């Protein structure tokens, strides 16, 4: 899929300079920037979906862990086989 993008002269110069420094083409630099941006935004959207799902589940069940329970479990990592605590109301 061929796509074009219009960028101002200042940004175009910055892309060219960076491409030269990295011994890459300006096209490669722009494509890599877009790949990284899309991956970062997909991760952000996934995190938001998980958070909203967790909030929905809590509202329905009221099952949760306290901060203290979570911290105690996290501090035990690497010191035995302590299983994660179970959620409760």
PDB file as gemmi writes it, atoms N, CA and C in Angstrom:
CRYST1    1.000    1.000    1.000  90.00  90.00  90.00 P 1                      
ATOM      1  N   UNK A   1       0.854  -1.174   0.000  1.00  0.00           N  
ATOM      2  CA  UNK A   1       0.000   0.000   0.000  1.00  0.00           C  
ATOM      3  C   UNK A   1       0.897   1.233   0.000  1.00  0.00           C  
ATOM      4  N   UNK A   2       0.828   1.989  -1.028  1.00  0.00           N  
ATOM      5  CA  UNK A   2       1.615   3.218  -1.122  1.00  0.00           C  
ATOM      6  C   UNK A   2       0.864   4.346  -0.421  1.00  0.00           C  
ATOM      7  N   UNK A   3       1.565   5.045   0.426  1.00  0.00           N  
ATOM      8  CA  UNK A   3       0.989   6.159   1.165  1.00  0.00           C  
ATOM      9  C   UNK A   3       1.982   7.306   1.131  1.00  0.00           C  
ATOM     10  N   UNK A   4       1.471   8.510   1.074  1.00  0.00           N  
ATOM     11  CA  UNK A   4       2.382   9.659   1.128  1.00  0.00           C  
ATOM     12  C   UNK A   4       2.082  10.460   2.382  1.00  0.00           C  
ATOM     13  N   UNK A   5       3.086  11.172   2.837  1.00  0.00           N  
ATOM     14  CA  UNK A   5       2.942  12.007   4.015  1.00  0.00           C  
ATOM     15  C   UNK A   5       3.661  13.324   3.742  1.00  0.00           C  
ATOM     16  N   UNK A   6       3.033  14.403   4.117  1.00  0.00           N  
ATOM     17  CA  UNK A   6       3.634  15.716   3.914  1.00  0.00           C  
ATOM     18  C   UNK A   6       4.208  16.183   5.244  1.00  0.00           C  
ATOM     19  N   UNK A   7       5.487  16.508   5.237  1.00  0.00           N  
ATOM     20  CA  UNK A   7       6.126  17.035   6.441  1.00  0.00           C  
ATOM     21  C   UNK A   7       6.796  18.353   6.079  1.00  0.00           C  
ATOM     22  N   UNK A   8       6.893  19.222   7.070  1.00  0.00           N  
ATOM     23  CA  UNK A   8       7.484  20.531   6.795  1.00  0.00           C  
ATOM     24  C   UNK A   8       8.993  20.402   6.582  1.00  0.00           C  
ATOM     25  N   UNK A   9       9.576  21.444   6.027  1.00  0.00           N  
ATOM     26  CA  UNK A   9      10.996  21.417   5.660  1.00  0.00           C  
ATOM     27  C   UNK A   9      11.911  21.210   6.871  1.00  0.00           C  
ATOM     28  N   UNK A  10      11.535  21.785   8.004  1.00  0.00           N  
ATOM     29  CA  UNK A  10      12.364  21.647   9.212  1.00  0.00           C  
ATOM     30  C   UNK A  10      12.429  20.188   9.648  1.00  0.00           C  
ATOM     31  N   UNK A  11      11.287  19.522   9.705  1.00  0.00           N  
ATOM     32  CA  UNK A  11      11.261  18.110  10.101  1.00  0.00           C  
ATOM     33  C   UNK A  11      11.943  17.247   9.048  1.00  0.00           C  
ATOM     34  N   UNK A  12      11.727  17.567   7.801  1.00  0.00           N  
ATOM     35  CA  UNK A  12      12.369  16.827   6.720  1.00  0.00           C  
ATOM     36  C   UNK A  12      13.896  16.888   6.874  1.00  0.00           C  
ATOM     37  N   UNK A  13      14.416  18.063   7.212  1.00  0.00           N  
ATOM     38  CA  UNK A  13      15.855  18.207   7.422  1.00  0.00           C  
ATOM     39  C   UNK A  13      16.345  17.398   8.611  1.00  0.00           C  
ATOM     40  N   UNK A  14      15.558  17.381   9.663  1.00  0.00           N  
ATOM     41  CA  UNK A  14      15.936  16.597  10.845  1.00  0.00           C  
ATOM     42  C   UNK A  14      15.966  15.108  10.523  1.00  0.00           C  
ATOM     43  N   UNK A  15      14.976  14.648   9.754  1.00  0.00           N  
ATOM     44  CA  UNK A  15      14.936  13.236   9.367  1.00  0.00           C  
ATOM     45  C   UNK A  15      16.146  12.897   8.508  1.00  0.00           C  
ATOM     46  N   UNK A  16      16.449  13.755   7.563  1.00  0.00           N  
ATOM     47  CA  UNK A  16      17.620  13.511   6.697  1.00  0.00           C  
ATOM     48  C   UNK A  16      18.911  13.479   7.509  1.00  0.00           C  
ATOM     49  N   UNK A  17      19.053  14.407   8.446  1.00  0.00           N  
ATOM     50  CA  UNK A  17      20.271  14.449   9.271  1.00  0.00           C  
ATOM     51  C   UNK A  17      20.400  13.170  10.095  1.00  0.00           C  
ATOM     52  N   UNK A  18      19.306  12.764  10.709  1.00  0.00           N  
ATOM     53  CA  UNK A  18      19.335  11.541  11.511  1.00  0.00           C  
ATOM     54  C   UNK A  18      19.625  10.327  10.643  1.00  0.00           C  
ATOM     55  N   UNK A  19      19.006  10.273   9.480  1.00  0.00           N  
ATOM     56  CA  UNK A  19      19.241   9.160   8.557  1.00  0.00           C  
ATOM     57  C   UNK A  19      20.709   9.086   8.177  1.00  0.00           C  
ATOM     58  N   UNK A  20      21.310  10.232   7.932  1.00  0.00           N  
ATOM     59  CA  UNK A  20      22.725  10.270   7.572  1.00  0.00           C  
ATOM     60  C   UNK A  20      23.592   9.781   8.730  1.00  0.00           C  
ATOM     61  N   UNK A  21      23.283  10.239   9.940  1.00  0.00           N  
ATOM     62  CA  UNK A  21      24.045   9.826  11.119  1.00  0.00           C  
ATOM     63  C   UNK A  21      23.935   8.332  11.361  1.00  0.00           C  
ATOM     64  N   UNK A  22      22.772   7.776  11.111  1.00  0.00           N  
ATOM     65  CA  UNK A  22      22.529   6.351  11.358  1.00  0.00           C  
ATOM     66  C   UNK A  22      22.856   5.477  10.151  1.00  0.00           C  
ATOM     67  N   UNK A  23      23.264   6.101   9.063  1.00  0.00           N  
ATOM     68  CA  UNK A  23      23.533   5.377   7.815  1.00  0.00           C  
ATOM     69  C   UNK A  23      22.314   4.564   7.381  1.00  0.00           C  
ATOM     70  N   UNK A  24      21.196   5.220   7.425  1.00  0.00           N  
ATOM     71  CA  UNK A  24      19.923   4.652   7.001  1.00  0.00           C  
ATOM     72  C   UNK A  24      19.285   5.627   6.020  1.00  0.00           C  
ATOM     73  N   UNK A  25      18.258   5.166   5.338  1.00  0.00           N  
ATOM     74  CA  UNK A  25      17.546   6.074   4.445  1.00  0.00           C  
ATOM     75  C   UNK A  25      16.513   6.865   5.250  1.00  0.00           C  
ATOM     76  N   UNK A  26      16.142   8.047   4.770  1.00  0.00           N  
ATOM     77  CA  UNK A  26      15.056   8.771   5.431  1.00  0.00           C  
ATOM     78  C   UNK A  26      13.782   7.930   5.500  1.00  0.00           C  
ATOM     79  N   UNK A  27      13.517   7.146   4.463  1.00  0.00           N  
ATOM     80  CA  UNK A  27      12.347   6.270   4.466  1.00  0.00           C  
ATOM     81  C   UNK A  27      12.407   5.297   5.635  1.00  0.00           C  
ATOM     82  N   UNK A  28      13.563   4.696   5.876  1.00  0.00           N  
ATOM     83  CA  UNK A  28      13.716   3.745   6.977  1.00  0.00           C  
ATOM     84  C   UNK A  28      13.446   4.432   8.315  1.00  0.00           C  
ATOM     85  N   UNK A  29      13.994   5.640   8.487  1.00  0.00           N  
ATOM     86  CA  UNK A  29      13.808   6.391   9.738  1.00  0.00           C  
ATOM     87  C   UNK A  29      12.321   6.660   9.972  1.00  0.00           C  
ATOM     88  N   UNK A  30      11.630   7.132   8.937  1.00  0.00           N  
ATOM     89  CA  UNK A  30      10.204   7.436   9.100  1.00  0.00           C  
ATOM     90  C   UNK A  30       9.383   6.180   9.356  1.00  0.00           C  
ATOM     91  N   UNK A  31       9.679   5.102   8.655  1.00  0.00           N  
ATOM     92  CA  UNK A  31       8.958   3.852   8.848  1.00  0.00           C  
ATOM     93  C   UNK A  31       9.175   3.313  10.262  1.00  0.00           C  
ATOM     94  N   UNK A  32      10.409   3.372  10.732  1.00  0.00           N  
ATOM     95  CA  UNK A  32      10.711   2.915  12.089  1.00  0.00           C  
ATOM     96  C   UNK A  32       9.986   3.759  13.129  1.00  0.00           C  
ATOM     97  N   UNK A  33       9.934   5.064  12.909  1.00  0.00           N  
ATOM     98  CA  UNK A  33       9.216   5.952  13.832  1.00  0.00           C  
ATOM     99  C   UNK A  33       7.734   5.590  13.883  1.00  0.00           C  
ATOM    100  N   UNK A  34       7.152   5.323  12.747  1.00  0.00           N  
ATOM    101  CA  UNK A  34       5.739   4.954  12.696  1.00  0.00           C  
ATOM    102  C   UNK A  34       5.522   3.606  13.379  1.00  0.00           C  
ATOM    103  N   UNK A  35       6.399   2.641  13.120  1.00  0.00           N  
ATOM    104  CA  UNK A  35       6.282   1.320  13.770  1.00  0.00           C  
ATOM    105  C   UNK A  35       6.312   1.457  15.289  1.00  0.00           C  
ATOM    106  N   UNK A  36       7.276   2.222  15.787  1.00  0.00           N  
ATOM    107  CA  UNK A  36       7.405   2.394  17.236  1.00  0.00           C  
ATOM    108  C   UNK A  36       6.186   3.105  17.822  1.00  0.00           C  
ATOM    109  N   UNK A  37       5.709   4.131  17.132  1.00  0.00           N  
ATOM    110  CA  UNK A  37       4.537   4.864  17.608  1.00  0.00           C  
ATOM    111  C   UNK A  37       3.317   3.938  17.671  1.00  0.00           C  
ATOM    112  N   UNK A  38       3.078   3.180  16.610  1.00  0.00           N  
ATOM    113  CA  UNK A  38       1.916   2.293  16.571  1.00  0.00           C  
ATOM    114  C   UNK A  38       2.024   1.229  17.661  1.00  0.00           C  
ATOM    115  N   UNK A  39       3.198   0.644  17.842  1.00  0.00           N  
ATOM    116  CA  UNK A  39       3.383  -0.369  18.892  1.00  0.00           C  
ATOM    117  C   UNK A  39       3.121   0.229  20.268  1.00  0.00           C  
ATOM    118  N   UNK A  40       3.640   1.428  20.510  1.00  0.00           N  
ATOM    119  CA  UNK A  40       3.438   2.094  21.812  1.00  0.00           C  
ATOM    120  C   UNK A  40       1.954   2.382  22.045  1.00  0.00           C  
ATOM    121  N   UNK A  41       1.260   2.866  21.023  1.00  0.00           N  
ATOM    122  CA  UNK A  41      -0.158   3.171  21.173  1.00  0.00           C  
ATOM    123  C   UNK A  41      -0.997   1.906  21.331  1.00  0.00           C  
ATOM    124  N   UNK A  42      -0.632   0.830  20.643  1.00  0.00           N  
ATOM    125  CA  UNK A  42      -1.342  -0.440  20.817  1.00  0.00           C  
ATOM    126  C   UNK A  42      -1.181  -0.947  22.246  1.00  0.00           C  
ATOM    127  N   UNK A  43       0.024  -0.831  22.790  1.00  0.00           N  
ATOM    128  CA  UNK A  43       0.269  -1.233  24.178  1.00  0.00           C  
ATOM    129  C   UNK A  43      -0.572  -0.395  25.128  1.00  0.00           C  
ATOM    130  N   UNK A  44      -0.622   0.902  24.876  1.00  0.00           N  
ATOM    131  CA  UNK A  44      -1.411   1.811  25.712  1.00  0.00           C  
ATOM    132  C   UNK A  44      -2.895   1.427  25.661  1.00  0.00           C  
ATOM    133  N   UNK A  45      -3.411   1.166  24.469  1.00  0.00           N  
ATOM    134  CA  UNK A  45      -4.820   0.779  24.327  1.00  0.00           C  
ATOM    135  C   UNK A  45      -5.101  -0.546  25.024  1.00  0.00           C  
ATOM    136  N   UNK A  46      -4.179  -1.488  24.931  1.00  0.00           N  
ATOM    137  CA  UNK A  46      -4.341  -2.774  25.604  1.00  0.00           C  
ATOM    138  C   UNK A  46      -4.386  -2.583  27.122  1.00  0.00           C  
ATOM    139  N   UNK A  47      -3.507  -1.735  27.643  1.00  0.00           N  
ATOM    140  CA  UNK A  47      -3.489  -1.446  29.076  1.00  0.00           C  
ATOM    141  C   UNK A  47      -4.815  -0.821  29.504  1.00  0.00           C  
ATOM    142  N   UNK A  48      -5.316   0.120  28.708  1.00  0.00           N  
ATOM    143  CA  UNK A  48      -6.601   0.749  29.032  1.00  0.00           C  
ATOM    144  C   UNK A  48      -7.724  -0.274  29.051  1.00  0.00           C  
ATOM    145  N   UNK A  49      -7.760  -1.164  28.047  1.00  0.00           N  
ATOM    146  CA  UNK A  49      -8.803  -2.195  28.006  1.00  0.00           C  
ATOM    147  C   UNK A  49      -8.734  -3.092  29.240  1.00  0.00           C  
ATOM    148  N   UNK A  50      -7.508  -3.503  29.609  1.00  0.00           N  
ATOM    149  CA  UNK A  50      -7.349  -4.359  30.794  1.00  0.00           C  
ATOM    150  C   UNK A  50      -7.812  -3.636  32.053  1.00  0.00           C  
ATOM    151  N   UNK A  51      -7.459  -2.374  32.184  1.00  0.00           N  
ATOM    152  CA  UNK A  51      -7.855  -1.600  33.363  1.00  0.00           C  
ATOM    153  C   UNK A  51      -9.366  -1.462  33.430  1.00  0.00           C  
ATOM    154  N   UNK A  52     -10.002  -1.161  32.309  1.00  0.00           N  
ATOM    155  CA  UNK A  52     -11.460  -1.030  32.301  1.00  0.00           C  
ATOM    156  C   UNK A  52     -12.139  -2.358  32.599  1.00  0.00           C  
ATOM    157  N   UNK A  53     -11.586  -3.453  32.078  1.00  0.00           N  
ATOM    158  CA  UNK A  53     -12.134  -4.772  32.374  1.00  0.00           C  
ATOM    159  C   UNK A  53     -11.982  -5.106  33.857  1.00  0.00           C  
ATOM    160  N   UNK A  54     -10.831  -4.771  34.432  1.00  0.00           N  
ATOM    161  CA  UNK A  54     -10.625  -5.013  35.872  1.00  0.00           C  
ATOM    162  C   UNK A  54     -11.606  -4.190  36.698  1.00  0.00           C  
ATOM    163  N   UNK A  55     -11.812  -2.955  36.312  1.00  0.00           N  
ATOM    164  CA  UNK A  55     -12.742  -2.086  37.041  1.00  0.00           C  
ATOM    165  C   UNK A  55     -14.166  -2.639  36.928  1.00  0.00           C  
ATOM    166  N   UNK A  56     -14.558  -3.087  35.721  1.00  0.00           N  
ATOM    167  CA  UNK A  56     -15.882  -3.671  35.529  1.00  0.00           C  
ATOM    168  C   UNK A  56     -16.051  -4.900  36.412  1.00  0.00           C  
ATOM    169  N   UNK A  57     -15.029  -5.752  36.434  1.00  0.00           N  
ATOM    170  CA  UNK A  57     -15.088  -6.970  37.242  1.00  0.00           C  
ATOM    171  C   UNK A  57     -15.206  -6.633  38.724  1.00  0.00           C  
ATOM    172  N   UNK A  58     -14.440  -5.651  39.171  1.00  0.00           N  
ATOM    173  CA  UNK A  58     -14.520  -5.257  40.586  1.00  0.00           C  
ATOM    174  C   UNK A  58     -15.911  -4.743  40.932  1.00  0.00           C  
ATOM    175  N   UNK A  59     -16.481  -3.911  40.053  1.00  0.00           N  
ATOM    176  CA  UNK A  59     -17.814  -3.375  40.330  1.00  0.00           C  
ATOM    177  C   UNK A  59     -18.852  -4.489  40.417  1.00  0.00           C  
ATOM    178  N   UNK A  60     -18.689  -5.520  39.611  1.00  0.00           N  
ATOM    179  CA  UNK A  60     -19.652  -6.626  39.621  1.00  0.00           C  
ATOM    180  C   UNK A  60     -19.466  -7.556  40.815  1.00  0.00           C  
ATOM    181  N   UNK A  61     -18.203  -7.841  41.183  1.00  0.00           N  
ATOM    182  CA  UNK A  61     -17.938  -8.865  42.205  1.00  0.00           C  
ATOM    183  C   UNK A  61     -17.429  -8.311  43.526  1.00  0.00           C  
ATOM    184  N   UNK A  62     -16.870  -7.115  43.510  1.00  0.00           N  
ATOM    185  CA  UNK A  62     -16.213  -6.491  44.667  1.00  0.00           C  
ATOM    186  C   UNK A  62     -15.019  -7.306  45.169  1.00  0.00           C  
ATOM    187  N   UNK A  63     -14.529  -8.250  44.363  1.00  0.00           N  
ATOM    188  CA  UNK A  63     -13.354  -9.033  44.741  1.00  0.00           C  
ATOM    189  C   UNK A  63     -12.113  -8.199  44.448  1.00  0.00           C  
ATOM    190  N   UNK A  64     -11.153  -8.231  45.375  1.00  0.00           N  
ATOM    191  CA  UNK A  64      -9.976  -7.370  45.244  1.00  0.00           C  
ATOM    192  C   UNK A  64      -8.835  -7.863  46.123  1.00  0.00           C  
ATOM    193  N   UNK A  65      -7.697  -7.226  45.991  1.00  0.00           N  
ATOM    194  CA  UNK A  65      -6.564  -7.364  46.901  1.00  0.00           C  
ATOM    195  C   UNK A  65      -6.263  -5.979  47.430  1.00  0.00           C  
ATOM    196  N   UNK A  66      -5.807  -5.910  48.659  1.00  0.00           N  
ATOM    197  CA  UNK A  66      -5.388  -4.613  49.184  1.00  0.00           C  
ATOM    198  C   UNK A  66      -3.977  -4.313  48.691  1.00  0.00           C  
ATOM    199  N   UNK A  67      -3.579  -3.069  48.803  1.00  0.00           N  
ATOM    200  CA  UNK A  67      -2.218  -2.683  48.429  1.00  0.00           C  
ATOM    201  C   UNK A  67      -1.227  -3.433  49.314  1.00  0.00           C  
ATOM    202  N   UNK A  68      -1.516  -3.554  50.590  1.00  0.00           N  
ATOM    203  CA  UNK A  68      -0.617  -4.256  51.508  1.00  0.00           C  
ATOM    204  C   UNK A  68      -0.463  -5.720  51.107  1.00  0.00           C  
ATOM    205  N   UNK A  69      -1.558  -6.392  50.772  1.00  0.00           N  
ATOM    206  CA  UNK A  69      -1.482  -7.795  50.334  1.00  0.00           C  
ATOM    207  C   UNK A  69      -0.642  -7.933  49.071  1.00  0.00           C  
ATOM    208  N   UNK A  70      -0.857  -7.033  48.146  1.00  0.00           N  
ATOM    209  CA  UNK A  70      -0.103  -7.068  46.895  1.00  0.00           C  
ATOM    210  C   UNK A  70       1.373  -6.815  47.140  1.00  0.00           C  
ATOM    211  N   UNK A  71       1.691  -5.803  47.946  1.00  0.00           N  
ATOM    212  CA  UNK A  71       3.090  -5.494  48.239  1.00  0.00           C  
ATOM    213  C   UNK A  71       3.792  -6.631  48.959  1.00  0.00           C  
ATOM    214  N   UNK A  72       3.118  -7.258  49.925  1.00  0.00           N  
ATOM    215  CA  UNK A  72       3.719  -8.390  50.639  1.00  0.00           C  
ATOM    216  C   UNK A  72       4.034  -9.529  49.677  1.00  0.00           C  
ATOM    217  N   UNK A  73       3.115  -9.805  48.768  1.00  0.00           N  
ATOM    218  CA  UNK A  73       3.348 -10.863  47.793  1.00  0.00           C  
ATOM    219  C   UNK A  73       4.499 -10.498  46.865  1.00  0.00           C  
ATOM    220  N   UNK A  74       4.521  -9.266  46.359  1.00  0.00           N  
ATOM    221  CA  UNK A  74       5.597  -8.850  45.458  1.00  0.00           C  
ATOM    222  C   UNK A  74       6.959  -8.895  46.155  1.00  0.00           C  
ATOM    223  N   UNK A  75       6.995  -8.522  47.439  1.00  0.00           N  
ATOM    224  CA  UNK A  75       8.256  -8.562  48.182  1.00  0.00           C  
ATOM    225  C   UNK A  75       8.746  -9.985  48.410  1.00  0.00           C  
ATOM    226  N   UNK A  76       7.854 -10.963  48.322  1.00  0.00           N  
ATOM    227  CA  UNK A  76       8.246 -12.363  48.540  1.00  0.00           C  
ATOM    228  C   UNK A  76       8.802 -13.009  47.281  1.00  0.00           C  
ATOM    229  N   UNK A  77       8.713 -12.352  46.133  1.00  0.00           N  
ATOM    230  CA  UNK A  77       9.204 -12.931  44.887  1.00  0.00           C  
ATOM    231  C   UNK A  77      10.664 -13.317  45.028  1.00  0.00           C  
ATOM    232  N   UNK A  78      10.990 -14.499  44.573  1.00  0.00           N  
ATOM    233  CA  UNK A  78      12.370 -14.960  44.609  1.00  0.00           C  
ATOM    234  C   UNK A  78      12.762 -15.570  45.933  1.00  0.00           C  
ATOM    235  N   UNK A  79      11.848 -15.626  46.890  1.00  0.00           N  
ATOM    236  CA  UNK A  79      12.156 -16.203  48.206  1.00  0.00           C  
ATOM    237  C   UNK A  79      11.189 -17.349  48.513  1.00  0.00           C  
ATOM    238  N   UNK A  80      11.170 -18.333  47.666  1.00  0.00           N  
ATOM    239  CA  UNK A  80      10.297 -19.481  47.929  1.00  0.00           C  
ATOM    240  C   UNK A  80       9.182 -19.583  46.900  1.00  0.00           C  
ATOM    241  N   UNK A  81       8.221 -20.391  47.256  1.00  0.00           N  
ATOM    242  CA  UNK A  81       7.132 -20.690  46.315  1.00  0.00           C  
ATOM    243  C   UNK A  81       5.812 -20.092  46.776  1.00  0.00           C  
ATOM    244  N   UNK A  82       5.847 -18.901  47.330  1.00  0.00           N  
ATOM    245  CA  UNK A  82       4.618 -18.289  47.821  1.00  0.00           C  
ATOM    246  C   UNK A  82       3.698 -17.975  46.650  1.00  0.00           C  
ATOM    247  N   UNK A  83       2.501 -18.539  46.678  1.00  0.00           N  
ATOM    248  CA  UNK A  83       1.526 -18.312  45.609  1.00  0.00           C  
ATOM    249  C   UNK A  83       0.913 -16.917  45.768  1.00  0.00           C  
ATOM    250  N   UNK A  84       0.439 -16.360  44.677  1.00  0.00           N  
ATOM    251  CA  UNK A  84      -0.200 -15.063  44.798  1.00  0.00           C  
ATOM    252  C   UNK A  84      -1.450 -15.168  45.684  1.00  0.00           C  
ATOM    253  N   UNK A  85      -1.729 -14.133  46.420  1.00  0.00           N  
ATOM    254  CA  UNK A  85      -2.914 -14.183  47.290  1.00  0.00           C  
ATOM    255  C   UNK A  85      -4.193 -14.212  46.444  1.00  0.00           C  
ATOM    256  N   UNK A  86      -5.209 -14.810  47.002  1.00  0.00           N  
ATOM    257  CA  UNK A  86      -6.493 -14.858  46.311  1.00  0.00           C  
ATOM    258  C   UNK A  86      -7.280 -13.584  46.570  1.00  0.00           C  
ATOM    259  N   UNK A  87      -8.071 -13.208  45.610  1.00  0.00           N  
ATOM    260  CA  UNK A  87      -8.924 -12.033  45.780  1.00  0.00           C  
ATOM    261  C   UNK A  87     -10.020 -12.355  46.788  1.00  0.00           C  
ATOM    262  N   UNK A  88     -10.531 -11.334  47.436  1.00  0.00           N  
ATOM    263  CA  UNK A  88     -11.611 -11.492  48.416  1.00  0.00           C  
ATOM    264  C   UNK A  88     -12.512 -10.282  48.357  1.00  0.00           C  
ATOM    265  N   UNK A  89     -13.648 -10.390  49.024  1.00  0.00           N  
ATOM    266  CA  UNK A  89     -14.571  -9.255  49.071  1.00  0.00           C  
ATOM    267  C   UNK A  89     -14.221  -8.347  50.208  1.00  0.00           C  
TER     268      UNK A  89                                                      
END                                                                             
